[in-house]
Amino acid sequence: QPVVAQRQGVDPVGEGLERQFQVSYYYALAQLAPQRGYNTQADELLQRAQGLDPASALLARERGQLLESLDQDAQAALQYQQALQAEPDDLDLRRSLARVYTRLDKPELARSLFLQADGSDPSDPGRLRSLIGLDVLVEDLPSAEKRLHALLAMSHDLDDQELLAALLQRQQRIVEAAAIYRQVLATEPARSASWARL
């Protein structure tokens, strides 16, 4: 086949390089367009780039971010899903898709992005924090508190302790919240957030 390709004047390597050049060109223009208020044109340029490189997780992520900024959440979700198929371990990508799902009033789909395959809570602190954030967003404070206790059993991070105290404070459990703020200040006296809430 290489011999046939050469006879017909086809250069597969050159075509591949030309395609990559075009993808880079459209991508670069798409980065510049929003700075001048040309968001629709930026989307068109990213679509052209995707037409040349449909498997690119980078292009799908960038287009998802652009569509999300234009409040086109359903389309943004499709782009984030595509990117996540290529990069399933990317936690920031999962958070972006979860944010869009939440705006689309699909909190269970958002939660499913961070749960284990069997539906149980993850052991990974980053994923657990994301679930807690979603719980707080939809005002499911009991679930957020339960997950925060599980998180604190793994990590004694002071930010997580302050978050638990703030959560208790929102539920008018002032004495419990104050006790946690005092524990945080005993560990790190300079933390202004805890002083402000005491």
Secondary structure, 3 states (H helix, E strand, C coil): CHHHHHHCCCCHHHHHHHHHHHHHHHHHHHHHHHHHCCHHHHHHHHHHHHHHCCCCHHHHHHHHHHHHHCCCHHHHHHHHHHHHHHCCCCHHHHHHHHHHHHHCCCHHHHHHCCCCCCCCCCCCHHHHHHHHHHHHHCCCHHHHHHHHHHHHHHCCCHHHHHHHHHHHHHCCCHHHHHHHHHHHHHHCCCCHHHHHHC
